[in-house]
Amino acid sequence: MITITKKEEIVFNQIKMFHLEYDEGIPENLIKMELGIYEHELKEILNELANKNLILLENKKIKLKDFDNEITTVNSKKEAVKAELDIKEKKSLEIIKKLVGDKNIVPRYILEGNLLYGELKLSDFRMYHILLSLENKNVIKKIVKPDGEYYIFIE
């Protein structure tokens, strides 16, 4: 699932309307004039859409990418980040469930390694933020044993 803001949705819908007419790509100026928004605001929105792999930007031309993900719209960037974090938390929780042993314990370095280099490929900051959030929600708890640090999964 991809989460976009209302403004991103407006620009994205405009791109979808024009994409069949312009095989070589939709000129950015056309979108700017059609929607009546400032150039810097359009650039920011287009970069966000490109980062979310919905469009391709080349030489001030926009191409719609093929995608099969569900798109959800929220009111602000803050809500979009929160929605994406919630999705990443759920996926992280699935990974934790796979990694815990009989006693619901997983070594810290194995869990963090799987979150950093596994299918989610989280950044250090995002990984620690998710782990802290899961700790605050009493889903996991960090424990220290004589042989190292562990996370315990609380069901």
SVG drawing of the C-alpha trace seen along z (x, -y; Angstrom):
<svg xmlns="http://www.w3.org/2000/svg" viewBox="-8 -30 36 54">
<polyline fill="none" stroke="black" stroke-width="0.4" points="0.0,0.0 1.2,-3.5 0.1,-6.5 -0.1,-9.9 -1.4,-13.3 -4.5,-15.1 -2.2,-17.4 -0.2,-14.5 -3.5,-12.8 -4.6,-15.9 -1.4,-16.0 -1.3,-12.2 -4.9,-12.2 -4.0,-15.0 -1.0,-12.9 -3.3,-9.9 -5.6,-12.0 -2.8,-13.2 -0.6,-10.2 -2.3,-8.6 -2.0,-11.8 1.8,-12.2 3.8,-9.1 7.1,-10.9 6.1,-12.2 3.8,-15.0 5.6,-18.4 5.8,-19.7 4.5,-23.1 1.3,-21.6 0.5,-20.2 1.5,-23.5 -0.8,-25.5 -3.6,-23.0 -3.6,-23.0 -2.5,-26.6 0.1,-25.7 3.5,-27.2 6.5,-25.6 8.4,-24.8 5.3,-23.1 4.8,-21.1 8.5,-20.0 8.1,-18.9 5.0,-16.9 6.5,-15.3 9.6,-14.3 7.4,-12.7 5.4,-10.8 8.7,-9.7 10.1,-8.5 6.9,-6.4 7.6,-4.9 4.3,-6.2 5.9,-8.4 9.2,-8.7 10.7,-12.2 13.1,-12.8 14.0,-16.1 11.0,-18.0 8.7,-15.3 6.5,-13.0 5.7,-9.4 3.2,-7.3 4.8,-4.1 3.1,-0.7 2.1,0.2 -0.2,2.6 -0.2,1.3 -3.2,-0.1 -3.1,-3.9 -4.4,-5.5 -4.9,-9.3 -4.5,-11.2 -4.8,-14.9 -1.1,-15.8 2.4,-14.6 2.5,-13.9 -0.4,-11.5 1.3,-9.9 4.4,-9.2 2.4,-7.8 0.4,-5.5 3.6,-4.3 5.2,-3.7 2.2,-1.7 2.6,0.5 6.3,0.9 5.5,1.7 3.1,4.5 5.7,5.9 8.4,5.7 6.1,7.5 5.6,10.3 9.4,10.6 9.8,10.7 7.2,13.5 9.2,15.5 12.5,15.0 11.4,15.6 12.2,19.0 10.4,21.3 10.7,18.7 9.6,15.8 13.1,14.4 15.3,13.2 18.9,11.9 19.1,8.1 21.7,8.4 19.6,10.9 16.4,8.9 18.2,5.6 20.1,7.3 16.9,8.7 15.2,5.3 18.2,3.5 19.2,6.0 16.1,8.2 13.1,7.6 12.2,4.2 15.7,2.7 15.0,0.1 17.4,-2.7 19.1,-2.8 16.8,-5.6 13.6,-4.0 14.5,-0.6 15.2,-2.1 12.1,-4.2 10.0,-1.2 11.6,0.9 11.0,-1.9 7.4,-2.3 6.8,1.5 8.4,1.3 6.1,-1.7 3.1,0.3 4.2,3.3 4.6,5.6 8.3,6.3 10.7,5.6 14.4,5.3 16.1,7.6 19.8,8.1 21.2,11.5 24.7,12.4 25.4,13.6 23.9,10.5 20.9,8.3 17.6,9.8 14.1,8.7 11.2,10.7 8.0,10.8 5.0,10.2 1.8,11.8"/>
</svg>
